[in-house]
């Protein structure tokens, strides 16, 4: 495959990931470390799959990382990388430093001027950070609320809320299965390929949104009920009669929908 085509595909795949980073305040420095970590993780899996002994040199050659980066990343994990976020450090200091908190509860801080309490807080994390830029970003991410003369911290930690953790994990699993399934169809197509069907319409009426959402959920639930019934008939754990058959096969049958309401200027008549 021509590299320029592959580069275009990779940019397209990265766009929703970058959007996720921007929504949650993950900067390029942290994202870059996470990308390097993913390269390293998959390189290790590749060596293990090929029953090859793991070494820093091999990992560096496969990934293109410097040997020192491989060594450094081996000592880090995703949690460590995420905590390296400067905004996370600002929030951490705000909560923990007695100068800016009481009983580990963040105080309301003045924010006007270079000698404000908030500017002092930011300076305690990094002399290179602009307090107004940090305040703007925290406000954009709804981590703080500005009052007339002070700013209040409203986010306990600089991470997505825990009540959406399972949804994010599901998004990761679904994305991985979808991309691997499509790649198999492209690069290693079998006689019976993986299912890859998408239905798109682009000029539906705005007042049909609620009806269509209900229809999709109803039909989707019915389809997956049928799928579970079919899959369960081949599952060794559910059918003792299959005890002597070879098992271990995994099946993923996913579906999704997205309805995008147009902006006012994009509405078609």
Secondary structure, 3 states (H helix, E strand, C coil): CCHHHHHHHHHHHHHHHHHHHHHCCCCHHHHHHHHHHHHHHHHHHHHHHCCCCCCHHHHHHHHCCCHHHHHHHHCCCHHHHHHCCHHHHHHHHHHHCCCCEECCEECCEECCCCCCHHHHHHHHHCCCCCHHHHHHHHHHCCCEEECCCEEEECCCCCCCCHHHHHHHHHHHHHHHHHHHHHHHHHHCCCCCCCCCCCCCCCCCCHHHHHHHHHHHHHHHHHHHHHHHHHHHCCCCCCCHHHCCCCCCCCCCCCCCCCCCCCCHHHCCC
